[in-house]
Amino acid sequence: MFFSKILMTKAVIFSSVIALLACTVSTDASANYTKRNDKWESSFKVVYSQDTTVDGQNGSSLDLESDYGWGFTLGYNVNPHILVNFDFASTTPSYEATAVRDNGNTISGRNKMDLLESQFNVVYSIFASQFTPYVQVGAGWSYLDSNIPSGDAVGGCWVTWWGQIYCDGYQPTYDDTRFSYNAAVGFRYELDNSLFFRVSYKQNWIDMSHSENVTIGSYNLEIGSIF
C-alpha cells in the first residue's frame, strides 16, 4: 500500500509536470506567433550600398563608390507569410567617369551622383512567427542624376505682393529614370509591442540604355512598426 501511494504520488507529480510543460510550450508558441496578419506596417532604414563598376560604349566606364543612405517602406501584410510593400531608398555615391574620345584619348572626372530607388516588392516570410527569415523580389524605377550640367542655368527674380524680392535658379543636369528590379534575403524579428527589425542583403539591377546594366548590392537595417 505504501509503495502504491508513492507510485501514485509520482504519477500525479509526473503528470502535473507534463501538463505544466505542455502549457508552457503552448504559451510560448502563442507568444512567438506573429501579430502582423492583415495589418499595415512601415519602417525607416539605413542603407549601405556597395561599390560597383559599369562598362559603357567604346571603352568608357563608371566607377561607383560605396555609400551610406536612407530609406523607408510602407506595406500591407496579406497574411503572416506575404507582405506587399513600397520601398524607397536614397544614396549619393561618389563616382569617377572615364570617357574615350574618337582619337583614343581618355578623359576622366569625379562627382557625386543622386540615386533614388522606388520599387514595389513582394516579401515572403518563411515562418508565421516573430522571428523569421524571408525572401523578396520587386520592380520599379530608379532615378540617376549625374549632377553634371547639361545646359545653361535657368533662373529669375520676382517681387511679392508685399514688396519682397526673391531670386531663384535651376541648373539642368544629365539625368535619367530607368526600370529596375531587385531580389533580397534577410531576417525579421518582431517585439511584443508591434515594433520590428529587419536586416537584409539586396541586389538591385538598373536597366540602362547606353551601357551594361548597373548592378548594386546593398545592406539594409530597418526599424519599423505594425499598425
JOZI-V262313 format. One record per pair of residues at least 4 apart in sequence whose C-alpha atoms are under 7 Angstrom apart, sorted by the first residue. I is the first residue (numbers start at 1). GAP is how many residues later the second one is. D is the distance in Angstrom with one decimal. If there is no record, write none. Layout:
i:I gap:GAP d:D
i:I gap:GAP d:D
This chain:
i:1 gap:4 d:6.2
i:2 gap:4 d:6.3
i:3 gap:4 d:6.1
i:4 gap:4 d:6.0
i:5 gap:4 d:5.9
i:6 gap:4 d:6.1
i:7 gap:4 d:6.1
i:8 gap:4 d:6.2
i:9 gap:4 d:6.1
i:10 gap:4 d:5.9
i:11 gap:4 d:6.0
i:12 gap:4 d:6.0
i:13 gap:4 d:6.2
i:14 gap:4 d:6.2
i:15 gap:4 d:6.1
i:16 gap:4 d:6.0
i:17 gap:4 d:6.1
i:18 gap:4 d:6.1
i:19 gap:4 d:6.2
i:20 gap:4 d:6.1
i:21 gap:4 d:6.1
i:22 gap:4 d:6.0
i:23 gap:4 d:6.0
i:24 gap:4 d:6.1
i:25 gap:4 d:6.0
i:26 gap:4 d:6.1
i:27 gap:4 d:6.0
i:28 gap:4 d:6.0
i:29 gap:4 d:6.2
i:32 gap:97 d:5.5
i:32 gap:98 d:5.4
i:33 gap:95 d:6.2
i:33 gap:96 d:4.3
i:33 gap:97 d:5.9
i:34 gap:46 d:6.8
i:34 gap:94 d:5.9
i:34 gap:95 d:4.6
i:34 gap:96 d:4.8
i:36 gap:41 d:6.3
i:36 gap:44 d:6.1
i:36 gap:190 d:6.6
i:37 gap:40 d:5.7
i:37 gap:41 d:6.6
i:37 gap:42 d:4.6
i:37 gap:43 d:4.8
i:38 gap:39 d:5.3
i:38 gap:40 d:5.4
i:38 gap:41 d:5.7
i:39 gap:37 d:5.9
i:39 gap:38 d:5.4
i:39 gap:187 d:6.7
i:39 gap:188 d:6.0
i:40 gap:35 d:5.7
i:40 gap:36 d:4.4
i:40 gap:37 d:6.1
i:40 gap:186 d:5.9
i:40 gap:187 d:5.4
i:41 gap:33 d:6.0
i:41 gap:34 d:5.4
i:41 gap:35 d:6.3
i:41 gap:184 d:5.6
i:41 gap:185 d:4.3
i:41 gap:186 d:5.8
i:42 gap:31 d:5.3
i:42 gap:32 d:4.4
i:42 gap:33 d:6.3
i:42 gap:182 d:5.4
i:42 gap:183 d:5.7
i:42 gap:184 d:6.8
i:43 gap:29 d:5.4
i:43 gap:30 d:5.2
i:43 gap:31 d:6.8
i:43 gap:179 d:6.2
i:43 gap:180 d:5.4
i:43 gap:181 d:3.7
i:43 gap:182 d:6.4
i:44 gap:27 d:6.0
i:44 gap:28 d:4.4
i:44 gap:29 d:6.7
i:44 gap:178 d:5.6
i:44 gap:179 d:5.7
i:44 gap:180 d:6.2
i:45 gap:25 d:5.7
i:45 gap:26 d:5.1
i:45 gap:27 d:5.7
i:45 gap:175 d:6.5
i:45 gap:176 d:5.4
i:45 gap:177 d:4.1
i:45 gap:178 d:6.5
i:46 gap:23 d:6.0
i:46 gap:24 d:4.6
i:46 gap:25 d:6.5
i:46 gap:174 d:5.9
i:46 gap:175 d:5.3
i:46 gap:176 d:6.5
i:47 gap:21 d:5.5
i:47 gap:22 d:4.8
i:47 gap:23 d:5.4
i:47 gap:171 d:6.6
i:47 gap:172 d:5.8
i:47 gap:173 d:4.8
i:47 gap:174 d:6.7
i:48 gap:19 d:5.8
i:48 gap:20 d:4.5
i:48 gap:21 d:6.3
i:48 gap:170 d:5.4
i:48 gap:171 d:5.2
i:48 gap:172 d:6.6
i:49 gap:17 d:5.3
i:49 gap:18 d:5.3
i:49 gap:19 d:6.3
i:49 gap:167 d:6.9
i:49 gap:168 d:6.0
i:49 gap:169 d:4.2
i:49 gap:170 d:6.5
i:50 gap:15 d:6.9
i:50 gap:16 d:4.4
i:50 gap:17 d:6.9
i:50 gap:166 d:6.4
i:50 gap:167 d:5.5
i:50 gap:168 d:5.7
i:51 gap:13 d:5.3
i:51 gap:14 d:4.3
i:51 gap:15 d:4.3
i:52 gap:11 d:6.1
i:52 gap:12 d:5.2
i:52 gap:13 d:6.7
i:52 gap:164 d:6.4
i:53 gap:9 d:5.7
i:53 gap:10 d:4.5
i:53 gap:11 d:6.1
i:54 gap:7 d:5.6
i:54 gap:8 d:5.0
i:54 gap:9 d:6.4
i:54 gap:158 d:6.5
i:54 gap:160 d:6.1
i:55 gap:5 d:6.2
i:55 gap:6 d:4.5
i:55 gap:7 d:6.5
i:55 gap:156 d:6.1
i:55 gap:157 d:6.0
i:56 gap:4 d:4.8
i:56 gap:5 d:5.2
i:56 gap:154 d:6.6
i:56 gap:155 d:4.2
i:56 gap:156 d:6.3
i:57 gap:153 d:6.8
i:57 gap:154 d:6.1
i:58 gap:42 d:6.6
i:59 gap:41 d:6.3
i:60 gap:38 d:5.4
i:60 gap:39 d:4.5
i:60 gap:40 d:5.7
i:61 gap:36 d:6.0
i:61 gap:37 d:5.3
i:61 gap:38 d:6.8
i:62 gap:33 d:6.8
i:62 gap:34 d:5.9
i:62 gap:35 d:4.6
i:62 gap:36 d:6.4
i:63 gap:32 d:5.4
i:63 gap:33 d:5.2
i:63 gap:34 d:6.5
i:64 gap:29 d:6.4
i:64 gap:30 d:6.2
i:64 gap:31 d:4.5
i:64 gap:32 d:6.8
i:65 gap:28 d:5.7
i:65 gap:29 d:5.5
i:65 gap:30 d:5.9
i:66 gap:27 d:6.3
i:67 gap:24 d:6.7
i:67 gap:25 d:6.8
i:67 gap:26 d:5.2
i:68 gap:23 d:6.4
i:69 gap:21 d:5.6
i:69 gap:22 d:4.5
i:70 gap:19 d:5.8
i:70 gap:20 d:5.6
i:70 gap:21 d:6.9
i:71 gap:17 d:5.3
i:71 gap:18 d:4.0
i:71 gap:19 d:6.0
i:72 gap:15 d:6.1
i:72 gap:16 d:5.5
i:72 gap:17 d:6.7
i:73 gap:12 d:6.5
i:73 gap:13 d:5.5
i:73 gap:14 d:4.5
i:73 gap:15 d:6.3
i:74 gap:11 d:5.4
i:74 gap:12 d:5.3
i:74 gap:13 d:6.9
i:75 gap:8 d:6.6
i:75 gap:9 d:5.4
i:75 gap:10 d:3.7
i:75 gap:11 d:6.1
i:76 gap:7 d:5.7
i:76 gap:8 d:5.5
i:76 gap:9 d:6.2
i:77 gap:5 d:6.0
i:77 gap:6 d:4.3
i:77 gap:7 d:6.5
i:78 gap:4 d:5.6
i:78 gap:5 d:5.9
i:80 gap:48 d:5.1
i:81 gap:43 d:5.4
i:81 gap:44 d:4.6
i:81 gap:45 d:6.6
i:81 gap:46 d:6.8
i:81 gap:47 d:6.0
i:82 gap:41 d:5.8
i:82 gap:42 d:4.8
i:82 gap:43 d:6.4
i:83 gap:39 d:5.9
i:83 gap:40 d:5.0
i:83 gap:41 d:6.5
i:84 gap:37 d:5.8
i:84 gap:38 d:4.7
i:84 gap:39 d:6.3
i:85 gap:35 d:5.8
i:85 gap:36 d:5.4
i:85 gap:37 d:6.7
i:86 gap:33 d:5.9
i:86 gap:34 d:4.6
i:86 gap:35 d:6.4
i:87 gap:31 d:5.8
i:87 gap:32 d:5.3
i:87 gap:33 d:6.1
i:88 gap:29 d:5.5
i:88 gap:30 d:4.7
i:88 gap:31 d:6.6
i:89 gap:27 d:5.8
i:89 gap:28 d:5.1
i:89 gap:29 d:6.9
i:90 gap:25 d:5.9
i:90 gap:26 d:4.7
i:90 gap:27 d:6.5
i:91 gap:23 d:6.3
i:91 gap:24 d:5.4
i:91 gap:25 d:6.7
i:92 gap:20 d:6.1
i:92 gap:21 d:5.2
i:92 gap:22 d:4.7
i:92 gap:23 d:6.0
i:93 gap:19 d:5.7
i:93 gap:20 d:5.6
i:94 gap:17 d:5.7
i:94 gap:18 d:4.2
i:94 gap:19 d:6.2
i:95 gap:15 d:5.7
i:95 gap:16 d:5.6
i:95 gap:17 d:5.9
i:95 gap:18 d:7.0
i:96 gap:12 d:6.8
i:96 gap:13 d:5.6
i:96 gap:14 d:4.4
i:96 gap:15 d:6.7
i:97 gap:11 d:5.5
i:97 gap:12 d:5.5
i:97 gap:13 d:6.4
i:98 gap:8 d:6.6
i:98 gap:9 d:5.7
i:98 gap:10 d:4.4
i:98 gap:11 d:6.8
i:99 gap:7 d:5.6
i:99 gap:8 d:5.4
i:99 gap:9 d:6.4
i:100 gap:4 d:5.9
i:100 gap:5 d:5.8
i:100 gap:6 d:4.4
i:100 gap:7 d:6.5
i:101 gap:4 d:5.4
i:101 gap:5 d:6.0
i:112 gap:34 d:6.9
i:112 gap:35 d:6.8
i:113 gap:31 d:6.9
i:113 gap:32 d:5.6
i:113 gap:33 d:4.9
i:113 gap:34 d:6.2
i:114 gap:30 d:5.8
i:114 gap:31 d:5.0
i:114 gap:32 d:6.8
i:115 gap:28 d:5.8
i:115 gap:29 d:4.8
i:115 gap:30 d:6.6
i:116 gap:26 d:5.6
i:116 gap:27 d:5.0
i:116 gap:28 d:6.7
i:117 gap:24 d:6.3
i:117 gap:25 d:4.5
i:117 gap:26 d:6.5
i:118 gap:22 d:5.8
i:118 gap:23 d:5.6
i:118 gap:24 d:6.2
i:119 gap:19 d:6.4
i:119 gap:20 d:5.2
i:119 gap:21 d:4.0
i:119 gap:22 d:6.2
i:120 gap:18 d:5.4
i:120 gap:19 d:5.7
i:120 gap:20 d:6.0
i:121 gap:15 d:6.7
i:121 gap:16 d:5.6
i:121 gap:17 d:4.0
i:121 gap:18 d:6.6
i:122 gap:14 d:5.8
i:122 gap:15 d:5.7
i:122 gap:16 d:6.1
i:123 gap:11 d:6.8
i:123 gap:12 d:5.9
i:123 gap:13 d:4.4
i:123 gap:14 d:6.7
i:124 gap:10 d:5.5
i:124 gap:11 d:5.4
i:124 gap:12 d:6.3
i:125 gap:7 d:6.2
i:125 gap:8 d:6.1
i:125 gap:9 d:4.3
i:125 gap:10 d:6.7
i:126 gap:6 d:6.1
i:126 gap:7 d:5.8
i:126 gap:8 d:5.6
i:127 gap:5 d:5.3
i:130 gap:59 d:5.4
i:130 gap:60 d:4.8
i:131 gap:57 d:5.6
i:131 gap:58 d:4.4
i:131 gap:59 d:6.4
i:132 gap:55 d:5.8
i:132 gap:56 d:5.4
i:132 gap:57 d:6.7
i:133 gap:53 d:5.7
i:133 gap:54 d:4.2
i:133 gap:55 d:6.1
i:134 gap:51 d:5.8
i:134 gap:52 d:5.4
i:134 gap:53 d:5.9
i:135 gap:49 d:5.7
i:135 gap:50 d:4.5
i:135 gap:51 d:6.5
i:136 gap:47 d:5.5
i:136 gap:48 d:4.9
i:136 gap:49 d:6.2
i:137 gap:45 d:5.6
i:137 gap:46 d:4.5
i:137 gap:47 d:6.5
i:138 gap:43 d:5.6
i:138 gap:44 d:5.3
i:138 gap:45 d:6.6
i:139 gap:41 d:5.7
i:139 gap:42 d:4.0
i:139 gap:43 d:6.2
i:140 gap:39 d:6.0
i:140 gap:40 d:5.4
i:140 gap:41 d:6.1
i:141 gap:36 d:6.6
i:141 gap:37 d:5.5
i:141 gap:38 d:4.4
i:141 gap:39 d:5.0
i:142 gap:35 d:5.6
i:142 gap:36 d:5.3
i:142 gap:37 d:6.3
i:142 gap:38 d:6.0
i:142 gap:64 d:6.9
i:143 gap:33 d:5.9
i:143 gap:34 d:4.3
i:143 gap:35 d:6.5
i:144 gap:31 d:5.5
i:144 gap:32 d:5.4
i:144 gap:33 d:6.3
i:145 gap:29 d:6.3
i:145 gap:30 d:4.2
i:145 gap:31 d:6.6
i:146 gap:27 d:6.9
i:146 gap:28 d:5.7
i:146 gap:29 d:5.9
i:147 gap:26 d:5.5
i:147 gap:27 d:6.7
i:148 gap:25 d:5.2
i:148 gap:26 d:5.9
i:149 gap:22 d:6.6
i:149 gap:23 d:5.8
i:149 gap:24 d:4.3
i:149 gap:25 d:6.5
i:150 gap:22 d:5.7
i:150 gap:23 d:4.6
i:150 gap:24 d:5.5
i:151 gap:21 d:6.0
i:152 gap:19 d:6.9
i:153 gap:16 d:6.8
i:153 gap:17 d:5.7
i:153 gap:18 d:4.4
i:153 gap:19 d:6.6
i:154 gap:15 d:5.5
i:154 gap:16 d:5.1
i:154 gap:17 d:6.2
i:155 gap:13 d:5.5
i:155 gap:14 d:3.7
i:155 gap:15 d:5.9
i:156 gap:11 d:5.7
i:156 gap:12 d:5.8
i:156 gap:13 d:6.4
i:157 gap:8 d:6.9
i:157 gap:9 d:5.5
i:157 gap:10 d:4.1
i:157 gap:11 d:6.5
i:158 gap:7 d:5.7
i:158 gap:8 d:5.5
i:158 gap:9 d:6.5
i:159 gap:4 d:5.8
i:159 gap:5 d:5.5
i:159 gap:6 d:4.5
i:159 gap:7 d:6.3
i:160 gap:4 d:5.3
i:160 gap:5 d:6.4
i:178 gap:28 d:6.5
i:178 gap:29 d:6.1
i:178 gap:30 d:6.6
i:179 gap:27 d:6.1
i:179 gap:28 d:5.6
i:180 gap:25 d:5.5
i:180 gap:26 d:4.3
i:180 gap:27 d:5.9
i:181 gap:23 d:5.9
i:181 gap:24 d:5.5
i:181 gap:25 d:6.8
i:182 gap:20 d:6.9
i:182 gap:21 d:5.5
i:182 gap:22 d:4.4
i:182 gap:23 d:6.1
i:183 gap:19 d:5.9
i:183 gap:20 d:5.5
i:183 gap:21 d:6.8
i:184 gap:16 d:6.7
i:184 gap:17 d:5.6
i:184 gap:18 d:4.2
i:184 gap:19 d:6.2
i:185 gap:15 d:5.6
i:185 gap:16 d:5.7
i:185 gap:17 d:6.7
i:186 gap:13 d:5.5
i:186 gap:14 d:3.9
i:186 gap:15 d:6.3
i:187 gap:11 d:5.7
i:187 gap:12 d:5.6
i:187 gap:13 d:6.4
i:188 gap:9 d:5.7
i:188 gap:10 d:4.5
i:188 gap:11 d:6.7
i:189 gap:7 d:5.5
i:189 gap:8 d:5.3
i:189 gap:9 d:6.5
i:190 gap:4 d:6.6
i:190 gap:5 d:5.9
i:190 gap:6 d:4.1
i:190 gap:7 d:6.4
i:191 gap:4 d:5.3
i:191 gap:5 d:5.8
i:194 gap:31 d:5.6
i:194 gap:32 d:5.1
i:195 gap:29 d:5.7
i:195 gap:30 d:4.5
i:195 gap:31 d:6.4
i:196 gap:27 d:5.8
i:196 gap:28 d:5.3
i:196 gap:29 d:6.0
i:197 gap:25 d:5.5
i:197 gap:26 d:4.7
i:197 gap:27 d:6.4
i:198 gap:23 d:5.9
i:198 gap:24 d:5.0
i:198 gap:25 d:6.6
i:199 gap:21 d:5.6
i:199 gap:22 d:4.7
i:199 gap:23 d:6.3
i:200 gap:19 d:5.9
i:200 gap:20 d:5.3
i:200 gap:21 d:6.8
i:201 gap:17 d:5.8
i:201 gap:18 d:4.7
i:201 gap:19 d:6.3
i:202 gap:15 d:5.7
i:202 gap:16 d:5.2
i:202 gap:17 d:6.4
i:203 gap:13 d:5.9
i:203 gap:14 d:4.5
i:203 gap:15 d:6.5
i:204 gap:11 d:5.7
i:204 gap:12 d:5.2
i:204 gap:13 d:6.2
i:205 gap:8 d:6.5
i:205 gap:9 d:5.6
i:205 gap:10 d:4.7
i:205 gap:11 d:6.6
i:206 gap:7 d:5.5
i:206 gap:8 d:5.0
i:206 gap:9 d:6.5
i:207 gap:6 d:5.0
i:207 gap:7 d:6.8
i:208 gap:4 d:6.4
i:208 gap:5 d:5.2
